[in-house]
Amino acid sequence: MDSRILVIDDELDFLESVRRGLITSGIKNVRIMEDPLKVAAAFEAGEAFDIALIDITMPKMDGIELLEIIKNTSPATECIMVSAVDEALVAINCLKKGAYDYLVKPISKENLVSTISRALERRRLIEILDIRKSKTLPSLSNEEAFRPIVTRKAEIIRILKEAELHATSDLPMLITGETGTGKELLARAIHAASLRFAKTFTPVNMESLNAQLFESQFFGHTRGAFTGATKDRVGYLEITHRGTLFMDEIGNLPVELQGKLLRVLQDGEFIKIGTSTPRKVDIRFIAATNSDLDRLMTKNRFRKDLYYRLKGGWLHLPPLRERTDDIPLLISKFLEEYGGSQGVRIEEEAMSVLMNYDYPGNIRELKSIVQAVVNVAQGRPISTKFFPENLRKQMPKSKRNDPSAADAVPTLDQVEKKHILTVYDRMDRNKSRTSRALGIGLNTLRRKLESYGVN
């Protein structure tokens, strides 16, 4: 999803210079206009841009008047004012009327690109906040990128829209959620919706890396750099240049390696083993974990500086047991995937069992179950006789959760929910005091309260 930039100035040379500078910096969707009256007419007709770069001194209409028209017709457009004169009072007036920033000519390409990037980031964050507050479900601009993720749950649709907005940024991302909730699938969708979609997406399981493997596989090495280095190796960073690196199970990366990863995120460069020259790299980093990073940080098993560097954007995927409305959609998708053109039918009793299973392995477990059952059924209608033993023994949730049943036993999740809400009420619904009393991280508490429907 390419950001739309409009540059308005009565000097054609300046316009062309700005357009060239932005395009060479990777900002492709740049439109230039010399006539402020035509710009005003375009906005009043409903045309919209993400950023408007406006010269203050122009014939026919000055930039401040145009600023007011743009903010009245398209409040979400971030306006950056440009002037040949550094006048504090003019700058203050522009900011009061809604401008994002005030730049003085001549403007370096670096300063211009940096200002536009910050303005886009501000716009993105405002849109995310609007999504969370709105009662209306958002629509995706890039449906194709998110097509592999099937859902009808409002919470997931909002998460996908936030993911789409995050895709327009190069900030690192953190995706949390239990094992099997689809964190890598979401990371791939973010990559597909970004301007890096045509470049490499590299998934790496961080849990599998020890000290030597980390440096060798991430940074690469030259032949003879250490014992066993019989040939040159290109590392993940070099392979993923201009693409997206997905670091799964980031919470399991040993502490002694976290500092090395942090330096790459901070400096955007690395040194290949066996060389001494730093190499620049342009990568979008997305990390995922099923661990409680707040708790790991309190135990000094995860660096706080790395945590805050990774959490440029944060998305949390709920477990499948909290999105049961999606189970039929997922079953249908997996039946189509594994049943092929046979048109496999699933019997009502079998569907009921699948609907009422808790799925500790989440979507990944459901997918494996459907694949196994289709293989066993061999084209016959799917019934419970093809299910593994643990599924055949499932009772409907309504019965398992019925406190009047003689053998009813509360689940661990139910006990935890009751305890958290009891302590929350006892602490006068103060989240900070509650998290300290429970001994869990504040972010963890917030996620759990949100899952219980407590704002």
C-alpha positions as CSV (number, residue, x, y, z in Angstrom):
1,M,0.0,0.0,0.0
2,D,1.9,3.1,-1.3
3,S,1.5,6.4,0.6
4,R,0.1,9.3,-1.5
5,I,2.2,12.4,-1.4
6,L,1.2,15.8,-2.9
7,V,3.7,18.6,-3.3
8,I,2.3,22.1,-4.0
9,D,4.6,25.0,-5.1
10,D,4.6,27.6,-7.8
11,E,8.3,26.9,-8.7
12,L,8.4,24.0,-11.1
13,D,12.1,23.4,-10.6
14,F,11.5,23.0,-6.8
15,L,8.7,20.6,-7.5
16,E,10.7,18.4,-9.9
17,S,13.7,18.4,-7.4
18,V,11.4,17.2,-4.6
19,R,9.8,14.6,-6.7
20,R,13.2,13.2,-7.8
21,G,14.5,13.2,-4.2
22,L,11.4,11.4,-2.8
23,I,11.3,8.8,-5.6
24,T,15.0,7.9,-5.2
25,S,14.4,7.5,-1.5
26,G,11.7,4.9,-2.1
27,I,8.6,7.1,-2.0
28,K,7.1,6.4,-5.4
29,N,3.5,7.8,-5.3
30,V,4.4,11.5,-5.6
31,R,2.2,14.1,-7.4
32,I,3.2,17.7,-8.0
33,M,0.9,20.7,-8.6
34,E,1.6,24.3,-9.3
35,D,-1.9,25.9,-8.9
36,P,-3.2,26.0,-5.3
37,L,-6.7,26.8,-6.7
38,K,-6.7,23.4,-8.5
39,V,-5.5,21.7,-5.4
40,A,-8.3,23.2,-3.3
41,A,-10.8,22.1,-5.9
42,A,-9.4,18.6,-5.9
43,F,-9.7,18.3,-2.1
44,E,-13.2,19.7,-2.1
45,A,-14.2,17.2,-4.8
46,G,-13.1,14.4,-2.3
47,E,-9.6,13.6,-3.5
48,A,-7.3,12.7,-0.6
49,F,-3.6,12.4,0.1
50,D,-1.6,11.1,3.1
51,I,0.8,14.0,3.0
52,A,0.6,17.5,1.5
53,L,3.8,19.5,1.2
54,I,2.7,23.1,0.9
55,D,4.7,26.2,-0.1
56,I,3.5,29.2,2.0
57,T,4.1,32.0,-0.6
58,M,2.1,31.4,-3.8
59,P,0.1,33.5,-6.2
60,K,-3.7,33.1,-6.4
61,M,-3.8,31.6,-2.8
62,D,-1.3,31.5,-0.1
63,G,-0.3,28.2,1.6
64,I,-1.9,29.0,4.9
65,E,-5.3,29.5,3.3
66,L,-4.8,26.2,1.4
67,L,-3.8,24.5,4.6
68,E,-7.2,25.4,6.2
69,I,-9.1,24.1,3.1
70,I,-7.2,20.8,3.2
71,K,-7.7,20.3,6.9
72,N,-11.4,21.1,6.6
73,T,-12.0,18.7,3.7
74,S,-9.5,16.0,4.5
75,P,-8.6,16.2,8.3
76,A,-6.4,13.0,8.1
77,T,-4.0,14.5,5.6
78,E,-0.8,15.5,7.3
79,C,0.4,19.0,6.0
80,I,4.0,20.1,6.0
81,M,4.5,23.8,5.3
82,V,7.5,25.1,3.4
83,S,8.9,28.6,3.3
84,A,11.9,30.4,2.1
85,V,11.9,32.5,5.3
86,D,12.4,31.3,8.8
87,E,9.7,33.2,10.7
88,A,8.7,31.9,14.1
89,L,5.3,33.6,14.2
90,V,4.4,32.1,10.8
91,A,5.5,28.7,11.9
92,I,3.4,28.9,15.1
93,N,0.4,30.1,13.1
94,C,0.7,27.1,10.7
95,L,1.0,24.6,13.6
96,K,-2.1,26.2,15.3
97,K,-4.1,25.7,12.0
98,G,-3.2,22.0,12.0
99,A,0.1,21.7,10.1
100,Y,2.3,18.8,11.2
101,D,5.7,20.6,10.6
102,Y,7.3,23.7,9.1
103,L,10.4,23.5,6.9
104,V,12.7,26.2,5.6
105,K,14.2,26.2,2.2
106,P,16.7,24.9,1.1
107,I,15.6,21.5,2.4
108,S,18.0,18.6,2.4
109,K,16.6,15.3,1.0
110,E,17.4,13.6,4.3
111,N,15.5,16.1,6.3
112,L,12.5,16.0,3.9
113,V,12.3,12.2,3.9
114,S,12.7,12.1,7.7
115,T,9.9,14.6,8.2
116,I,7.6,12.8,5.8
117,S,8.3,9.5,7.4
118,R,7.5,10.9,10.9
119,A,4.2,12.4,9.5
120,L,3.2,9.1,8.0
121,E,4.0,7.3,11.3
122,R,1.8,9.8,13.1
123,R,-1.0,9.2,10.6
124,R,-0.7,5.5,10.9
125,L,-0.9,5.6,14.7
126,I,-4.0,7.8,14.6
127,E,-5.7,5.4,12.2
128,I,-4.9,2.4,14.5
129,L,-6.4,4.3,17.5
130,D,-9.5,5.1,15.4
131,I,-9.9,1.4,14.5
132,R,-9.8,0.4,18.2
133,K,-12.4,2.9,19.1
134,S,-14.8,2.6,16.2
135,K,-17.8,0.3,16.4
136,T,-17.8,0.0,12.6
137,L,-15.6,-2.8,11.2
138,P,-12.8,-1.6,8.9
139,S,-12.3,-2.8,5.4
140,L,-8.9,-4.0,4.0
141,S,-7.4,-2.1,1.1
142,N,-5.1,-5.1,0.2
143,E,-7.5,-8.0,0.6
144,E,-5.2,-10.3,-1.5
145,A,-2.3,-10.1,1.0
146,F,-4.6,-11.2,3.9
147,R,-6.7,-13.7,1.9
148,P,-4.9,-16.8,3.6
149,I,-6.3,-15.6,7.0
150,V,-10.0,-16.6,7.2
151,T,-12.1,-15.1,9.9
152,R,-15.5,-13.6,10.6
153,K,-14.6,-12.4,14.1
154,A,-14.6,-8.6,14.6
155,E,-11.6,-8.7,16.8
156,I,-9.5,-10.5,14.2
157,I,-10.7,-8.2,11.4
158,R,-9.5,-5.2,13.4
159,I,-6.2,-6.9,14.0
160,L,-5.8,-7.5,10.2
161,K,-6.5,-3.8,9.5
162,E,-3.9,-2.8,12.1
163,A,-1.5,-5.2,10.5
164,E,-2.2,-3.6,7.1
165,L,-1.5,-0.2,8.5
166,H,1.7,-1.4,10.1
167,A,2.8,-2.8,6.7
168,T,3.2,0.7,5.4
169,S,5.9,1.3,8.0
170,D,9.4,-0.2,8.3
171,L,9.3,-0.2,12.1
172,P,10.0,-3.6,13.8
173,M,6.9,-5.6,14.7
174,L,6.1,-7.9,17.6
175,I,3.4,-10.5,17.2
176,T,2.3,-12.4,20.4
177,G,0.0,-15.4,20.9
178,E,-0.1,-19.0,21.8
179,T,1.6,-21.7,19.7
180,G,-0.4,-22.4,16.5
181,T,-2.4,-19.2,16.4
182,G,-1.0,-18.1,13.0
183,K,1.8,-15.7,13.9
184,E,3.9,-16.6,10.9
185,L,0.9,-16.4,8.6
186,L,0.2,-12.9,9.8
187,A,3.8,-11.9,9.4
188,R,3.8,-13.2,5.8
189,A,0.6,-11.2,5.2
190,I,2.3,-8.0,6.5
191,H,5.2,-8.6,4.2
192,A,2.8,-9.2,1.3
193,A,1.0,-5.9,2.0
194,S,4.2,-3.9,2.3
195,L,6.4,-2.3,-0.4
196,R,8.8,-5.1,0.2
197,F,6.3,-7.7,-1.1
198,A,8.5,-8.6,-4.1
199,K,11.6,-9.2,-1.9
200,T,12.6,-12.1,0.3
201,F,10.7,-13.2,3.3
202,T,13.0,-15.2,5.6
203,P,11.5,-17.2,8.5
204,V,14.0,-18.1,11.3
205,N,13.3,-20.2,14.5
206,M,15.4,-18.4,17.1
207,E,15.0,-21.2,19.6
208,S,17.3,-23.4,17.5
209,L,20.2,-21.0,17.5
210,N,23.3,-21.3,19.8
211,A,26.1,-18.7,19.9
212,Q,28.1,-20.0,17.0
213,L,25.1,-20.8,14.8
214,F,23.6,-17.4,15.5
215,E,26.7,-15.5,14.2
216,S,27.3,-17.9,11.3
217,Q,23.7,-18.1,10.1
218,F,22.8,-14.5,10.7
219,F,26.0,-12.7,9.7
220,G,27.5,-15.3,7.4
221,H,31.2,-16.2,7.2
222,T,34.1,-16.5,4.9
223,R,36.0,-19.7,4.1
224,G,38.5,-20.4,6.9
225,A,36.9,-18.0,9.3
226,F,36.8,-20.8,11.9
227,T,37.3,-24.5,12.1
228,G,34.8,-26.2,9.9
229,A,34.2,-23.1,7.7
230,T,35.1,-24.9,4.4
231,K,33.3,-22.4,2.2
232,D,31.8,-19.0,2.2
233,R,28.3,-18.7,3.7
234,V,25.7,-16.0,3.0
235,G,23.8,-15.2,6.2
236,Y,20.2,-14.5,6.8
237,L,20.8,-10.7,6.9
238,E,22.5,-10.6,3.6
239,I,19.8,-12.9,2.0
240,T,17.0,-10.8,3.3
241,H,18.4,-7.4,2.3
242,R,15.4,-5.1,1.4
243,G,13.0,-7.9,2.5
244,T,11.5,-9.1,5.7
245,L,13.1,-11.2,8.4
246,F,10.7,-13.1,10.6
247,M,12.2,-14.2,13.9
248,D,9.9,-16.8,15.5
249,E,10.2,-17.8,19.2
250,I,12.2,-14.6,19.9
251,G,11.6,-15.2,23.7
252,N,13.8,-18.3,23.5
253,L,16.9,-16.5,22.1
254,P,19.7,-16.8,24.6
255,V,20.4,-13.6,26.5
256,E,24.0,-13.5,25.4
257,L,22.8,-13.3,21.8
258,Q,20.2,-10.7,22.3
259,G,22.7,-7.9,22.4
260,K,24.1,-8.9,19.0
261,L,20.7,-8.8,17.5
262,L,19.9,-5.5,19.1
263,R,23.0,-3.9,17.5
264,V,21.8,-5.0,14.1
265,L,18.3,-3.4,14.8
266,Q,19.9,-0.2,16.1
267,D,22.7,0.3,13.5
268,G,21.3,-1.5,10.4
269,E,24.7,-3.1,9.9
270,F,26.7,-6.3,10.6
271,I,30.1,-7.7,10.2
272,K,30.5,-11.0,8.4
273,I,32.6,-13.5,10.3
274,G,36.2,-13.5,8.9
275,T,36.0,-9.9,7.8
276,S,36.3,-6.5,9.6
277,T,34.2,-4.2,7.4
278,P,30.7,-3.4,8.5
279,R,28.0,-4.1,5.9
280,K,24.8,-2.0,5.7
281,V,21.5,-3.9,5.5
282,D,17.9,-2.7,4.9
283,I,15.5,-5.2,6.6
284,R,12.0,-5.1,8.1
285,F,12.2,-7.2,11.3
286,I,9.1,-9.0,12.6
287,A,9.4,-11.0,15.8
288,A,6.9,-13.5,17.3
289,T,6.7,-15.3,20.6
290,N,4.3,-17.4,22.7
291,S,6.3,-16.5,25.8
292,D,5.4,-13.8,28.4
293,L,8.2,-11.3,27.7
294,D,7.2,-9.2,30.6
295,R,7.9,-12.0,33.0
296,L,11.1,-12.9,31.2
297,M,12.3,-9.3,31.6
298,T,11.6,-9.4,35.3
299,K,13.8,-12.5,35.5
300,N,16.5,-10.9,33.4
301,R,16.0,-13.5,30.7
302,F,15.0,-10.9,28.0
303,R,16.6,-7.5,27.5
304,K,14.3,-4.5,28.0
305,D,16.1,-2.5,25.3
306,L,15.6,-5.3,22.7
307,Y,11.9,-5.6,23.8
308,Y,11.2,-1.9,23.2
309,R,13.2,-1.9,20.0
310,L,11.1,-4.8,18.6
311,K,7.8,-3.4,19.8
312,G,7.6,-0.7,17.2
313,G,4.2,-2.2,16.5
314,W,2.4,-4.9,18.5
315,L,-0.3,-7.4,17.5
316,H,-1.7,-10.1,19.7
317,L,-3.5,-13.1,18.2
318,P,-6.2,-14.7,20.5
319,P,-6.3,-18.5,20.8
320,L,-8.8,-20.5,18.7
321,R,-11.0,-21.3,21.8
322,E,-11.8,-17.5,21.9
323,R,-12.8,-17.4,18.2
324,T,-15.1,-20.4,17.9
325,D,-17.1,-18.7,15.1
326,D,-14.1,-19.1,12.9
327,I,-13.9,-22.9,13.4
328,P,-16.4,-23.8,10.6
329,L,-14.6,-21.4,8.2
330,L,-11.2,-23.0,9.0
331,I,-12.6,-26.5,8.7
332,S,-14.1,-25.7,5.3
333,K,-10.7,-24.2,4.2
334,F,-8.7,-27.2,5.3
335,L,-11.3,-29.7,3.8
336,E,-10.9,-27.9,0.5
337,E,-7.1,-27.9,0.9
338,Y,-6.8,-31.6,1.7
339,G,-10.0,-33.1,0.2
340,G,-9.2,-31.7,-3.3
341,S,-12.0,-32.0,-5.8
342,Q,-13.7,-34.9,-3.9
343,G,-16.1,-32.5,-2.2
344,V,-15.7,-34.1,1.3
345,R,-18.8,-33.8,3.5
346,I,-18.6,-33.6,7.3
347,E,-21.5,-35.1,9.4
348,E,-23.3,-32.9,11.9
349,E,-22.1,-34.9,14.9
350,A,-18.5,-34.7,13.8
351,M,-18.8,-30.9,13.3
352,S,-20.3,-30.6,16.8
353,V,-17.3,-32.4,18.3
354,L,-14.9,-30.2,16.4
355,M,-16.8,-27.1,17.4
356,N,-16.6,-28.1,21.1
357,Y,-12.9,-29.1,21.3
358,D,-10.6,-26.6,23.1
359,Y,-7.6,-26.9,20.7
360,P,-4.6,-26.5,23.0
361,G,-2.6,-26.4,19.7
362,N,-4.9,-23.8,18.2
363,I,-5.3,-23.5,14.4
364,R,-2.3,-25.7,13.7
365,E,-3.9,-28.5,15.7
366,L,-7.2,-28.1,13.9
367,K,-5.4,-28.2,10.5
368,S,-3.6,-31.4,11.5
369,I,-6.8,-33.0,12.7
370,V,-8.6,-32.3,9.4
371,Q,-5.7,-33.5,7.4
372,A,-5.5,-36.8,9.3
373,V,-9.3,-37.4,9.2
374,V,-9.4,-36.7,5.4
375,N,-6.6,-39.2,4.9
376,V,-8.4,-41.9,6.9
377,A,-11.9,-41.2,5.5
378,Q,-10.6,-41.7,1.9
379,G,-13.4,-39.7,0.3
380,R,-16.2,-41.0,2.6
381,P,-18.4,-38.5,4.7
382,I,-16.4,-37.5,7.7
383,S,-17.9,-39.0,10.9
384,T,-16.7,-39.3,14.5
385,K,-15.5,-42.9,13.8
386,F,-12.5,-41.4,11.9
387,F,-11.5,-39.1,14.8
388,P,-8.6,-39.9,17.2
389,E,-9.6,-41.2,20.6
390,N,-9.1,-37.8,22.4
391,L,-11.7,-36.2,20.1
392,R,-14.3,-38.9,20.3
393,K,-14.4,-38.5,24.1
394,Q,-15.2,-34.8,23.9
395,M,-18.3,-33.5,25.6
396,P,-20.1,-30.3,24.4
397,K,-18.7,-27.3,26.2
398,S,-22.2,-26.4,27.5
399,K,-22.1,-29.6,29.6
400,R,-18.5,-29.4,30.6
401,N,-19.0,-25.8,31.9
402,D,-22.4,-26.5,33.5
403,P,-21.9,-26.1,37.3
404,S,-25.0,-28.2,38.0
405,A,-23.4,-31.2,36.5
406,A,-22.1,-33.7,39.2
407,D,-18.8,-34.1,37.5
408,A,-18.3,-30.5,36.5
409,V,-14.7,-29.3,37.1
410,P,-13.7,-25.7,36.2
411,T,-11.0,-25.4,33.6
412,L,-7.6,-23.8,34.4
413,D,-8.6,-20.8,32.2
414,Q,-11.9,-20.4,34.2
415,V,-10.0,-20.5,37.5
416,E,-7.4,-18.0,36.3
417,K,-10.1,-15.7,35.0
418,K,-12.1,-15.8,38.2
419,H,-8.9,-15.1,40.3
420,I,-7.7,-12.2,38.1
421,L,-11.1,-10.5,38.1
422,T,-11.4,-11.0,41.9
423,V,-8.0,-9.4,42.5
424,Y,-8.8,-6.6,40.0
425,D,-12.0,-5.7,41.9
426,R,-10.2,-5.9,45.2
427,M,-7.6,-3.4,43.9
428,D,-10.3,-1.0,42.9
429,R,-9.8,-1.9,39.2
430,N,-6.3,-0.4,39.2
431,K,-4.3,-2.3,36.6
432,S,-0.9,-1.4,38.0
433,R,-1.7,-2.5,41.5
434,T,-3.4,-5.6,40.2
435,S,-0.4,-6.7,38.0
436,R,1.9,-6.3,41.0
437,A,-0.4,-8.3,43.3
438,L,-0.7,-11.1,40.7
439,G,3.0,-11.0,39.9
440,I,2.5,-10.6,36.2
441,G,3.4,-8.0,33.7
442,L,1.1,-5.0,33.1
443,N,0.8,-5.7,29.4
444,T,-0.1,-9.4,30.1
445,L,-2.8,-8.2,32.5
446,R,-4.2,-5.8,29.9
447,R,-4.3,-8.6,27.3
448,K,-6.2,-10.9,29.6
449,L,-8.7,-8.2,30.7
450,E,-9.3,-7.4,27.0
451,S,-10.0,-11.1,26.4
452,Y,-12.5,-11.1,29.2
453,G,-14.3,-8.1,27.7
454,V,-13.1,-5.7,30.4
455,N,-12.0,-2.3,29.1
